[in-house]
């Protein structure tokens, strides 16, 4: 596969230093030519301006890119993935190794533990390769290539990284499969436009980094202290850039990429920073770590402070009162809820997920605010006549009309965490209902199963069944073979992680 360096085709001169790079009418990405319509250009340009507005934080990210991009590029070249995808790591984690999302996705490429293991990474109490730039980049390359297998279109593979291959297939059908030219419009999925903004904003980053890292792969069995002495480093320096290693000694079960730093990192290099406040890579759902502004369904939102009035919130949001009320579909006398998110742009006709089970006290407006979908669309999709209707325990459809005679999903089926929707990987659905595409990073082969989900058999459980682990086995493949869930296997065998040993005897049925 021919790998193209990222290239931008400008109709005018490149913006001078100190100004935001301008979004061109055409871009090259992964061997594809993208024509950017004016409406999309304006949206992407807004994101570019936001990314480059603060020289301090832009330069921190640029330094991370100069440090880590060479490793990502090498891995992607080995995996035969277009190197343009390196900008996705900036978008996902800002290249902070121990970044943690609100849905507990971790590391450079924001993998959930189960999918990371499916992509060949080790994740347990001793090792978390999601925080290893080489291992995680290889896992991301494998994931993206598997997604592209279904589309032969790298833009759709990119989109799959956020909404799952199943979700993309439902959204696009057979449109543009295999094409090498695409139109980018205001209707293009927000995640793709956000990626293009990162590509434009950081496309000219080059030069020698203040902090260089080299990779050694033959350190198995050595202690961190021994390795630090060999490299003439303080042990804490070595640990700072190898947060994937939680023990004192590098394991010998396989070859690990150990990063050895050289040079002096800029302040804030390894700290996740939002709105000027360091988060120390803590989950964004924690009250003392939540940024005051973010996005829901690709739309900017602002969080109300305790005791804040409507007037004060509108002023802080920087828009007019009439627009604020319109965007949030609310009357002027509606109370402002402390900690709630309010929109600074118009909500969309479709949600970023497909299904949601409403919790206690939720009505149409609350679900609308949670997912950035217009109340009118929500009511239409779910045959709701009154916006005040209580939805507690109801399966709410967010992207298409409720099928006639559809079966409700159990209350525990969907766990909503902040601005992302994550589906439990041991979910069991009614046998005559197809599962929805997953909205978080889930192995593509899992997504493309006939049901879209690993489901336990609806037959009575067999008792006393033992499976001996083979070299090619994973917990996923064993669970699928016996028609049970991964969580059941872990509970029956008292397992605390996803690792398997060849020859291990597993209980694969209830005893």
HELIX and SHEET records of a PDB file:
HELIX    1   1 UNK A   38  UNK A   52  1                                  15    
HELIX    2   2 UNK A   55  UNK A   79  1                                  25    
HELIX    3   3 UNK A   83  UNK A   85  5                                   3    
HELIX    4   4 UNK A   86  UNK A   93  1                                   8    
HELIX    5   5 UNK A  113  UNK A  118  1                                   6    
HELIX    6   6 UNK A  129  UNK A  131  5                                   3    
HELIX    7   7 UNK A  133  UNK A  151  1                                  19    
HELIX    8   8 UNK A  154  UNK A  163  1                                  10    
HELIX    9   9 UNK A  165  UNK A  172  1                                   8    
HELIX   10  10 UNK A  190  UNK A  201  1                                  12    
HELIX   11  11 UNK A  224  UNK A  230  1                                   7    
HELIX   12  12 UNK A  235  UNK A  240  1                                   6    
HELIX   13  13 UNK A  287  UNK A  289  5                                   3    
HELIX   14  14 UNK A  310  UNK A  317  1                                   8    
HELIX   15  15 UNK A  321  UNK A  327  1                                   7    
HELIX   16  16 UNK A  364  UNK A  371  1                                   8    
HELIX   17  17 UNK A  375  UNK A  381  1                                   7    
HELIX   18  18 UNK A  411  UNK A  413  5                                   3    
HELIX   19  19 UNK A  444  UNK A  447  1                                   4    
HELIX   20  20 UNK A  475  UNK A  482  1                                   8    
HELIX   21  21 UNK A  486  UNK A  493  1                                   8    
SHEET    1   A 4 UNK A   7  UNK A   9  0                                        
SHEET    2   A 4 UNK A  26  UNK A  29 -1                                        
SHEET    3   A 4 UNK A  32  UNK A  36 -1                                        
SHEET    4   A 4 UNK A 181  UNK A 184  1                                        
SHEET    1   B 2 UNK A 211  UNK A 216  0                                        
SHEET    2   B 2 UNK A 258  UNK A 263 -1                                        
SHEET    1   C 2 UNK A 273  UNK A 274  0                                        
SHEET    2   C 2 UNK A 277  UNK A 278 -1                                        
SHEET    1   D 3 UNK A 293  UNK A 296  0                                        
SHEET    2   D 3 UNK A 299  UNK A 303 -1                                        
SHEET    3   D 3 UNK A 341  UNK A 343 -1                                        
SHEET    1   E 2 UNK A 355  UNK A 357  0                                        
SHEET    2   E 2 UNK A 395  UNK A 397 -1                                        
SHEET    1   F 2 UNK A 414  UNK A 417  0                                        
SHEET    2   F 2 UNK A 420  UNK A 423 -1                                        
SHEET    1   G 2 UNK A 466  UNK A 468  0                                        
SHEET    2   G 2 UNK A 505  UNK A 507 -1                                        
END                                                                             
